[in-house]
Amino acid sequence: MAVEKGLKKPVQLQAELSTMMGEKELPRTEITKRLWEYIKKNGLQTKTENGKPENAGKFIVADSTLLPIFKKTKSTSKSGNLTDLTNMNEGETINMMQMAAVVGANIKP
């Protein structure tokens, strides 16, 4: 059996993400896929920053399940942009482009 590498290599999940996913290890691609499935299933997208959920748009609304996962995120991208969601509240939004930072913050090094 081939050993998976890169984005398809299974990674260990932090506790909050592990609880949501019901798994201890998953590839990053699967984590992202499942997060989007949850977001779409629960209508947690909006077209306006901190807007009400309307199931469309580039912002993701934090509900009680996503909030503990989002709040673990504090990282600086290669381009120097800081993503700090540690003080986020339920009902606030993140830009969908921040999802990579969220996934990265919720896996064990």
N, C-alpha and C positions, 0 to 999 in steps of 0.2 A: 504494500500500500504506500502511495506517495505521501510524503510529509508536506502539509500545506504551508505556504509561505506568505509573507506580506499581509494584505487585508483579509485573506481567507484563513490565516492561521488562528486557531482558537486562542483567546486571551481570557484571563481570570477577571471576573466581574466584582466590583465593589458591592458591599452588602445591599444597598438600596436598589441598584440596578438588577442584582441577582434576584432579589425578591420579586421585582416587577416582571422579570423575564421567566422566572421559575427555572433558571439554569445557573450553574456556577461558572461555566465557560462557554463562550460563543465567539465566532469570528466577528471582526468589526462590521463586515458587510451585513451579517445577520442581525447584529445589534441595531444598526441603522434601519434596516428593513422593518424590524419589529416595532421600533419606536414610531416610525411613520404609520404603520398599520394601526397602532394605538391612537395616534393623533387623529387620523382620518376617521376611524371608527367612532371616536368620541367628539368629532366636530370641533377640534381645538385649534383651528386656523382662523386668522382674521387678517383683513387687508390693512388695518391701521394699528400702529404701535399702541399697546395697552387697550386695544379695542375689545369689544365683546366677541365671543366665538361666533363665527359665521360659516365655518367649514370651507373657507377659501382664503387665499392670500399668503403672503410670505412671512407672517408672524405667527408664532406658536404660543398659545395661551397655557400658562402653567396651572394645572389642576392639582388636587391633593396627591395624586400619584406621581406626577412629573416634578413637582416642586422639590422634594428632597434630592432628586437626581440632578436637577438644574443647579441647586444650591451648592453642590460639591465643586462647581466649575469656577476655577480661577487660574487662567493660563494666559501666556503671551504667545502669539503666533510668530511664525518665522519672519513675518513682515513687521513685527513689533506692536501689533494691536492687542490690547489687554481685554480679555473676556472675564469679567468678574461678576458672577451671579450670586455670590454668597449672601447678599442682603435682599434677595428677590422675595416677593410676596405672591401668594396665590392670586391668580387673575391677571398678573403682569405677563408681558410677552418677551420672547427672544426672537431675533431674526433667524430664519431658517439656516442662514449661512453660519450660525454659531453651533450647529449640531455636531460638527466634527470636534469642536472643543469640549462639548458636553460628553460625547462618547469617550474621548481621551481622558477626561477627568474621572470617569467612572470605571476605569479598568485598572488593575493592579500592575505596577511597573515590573 
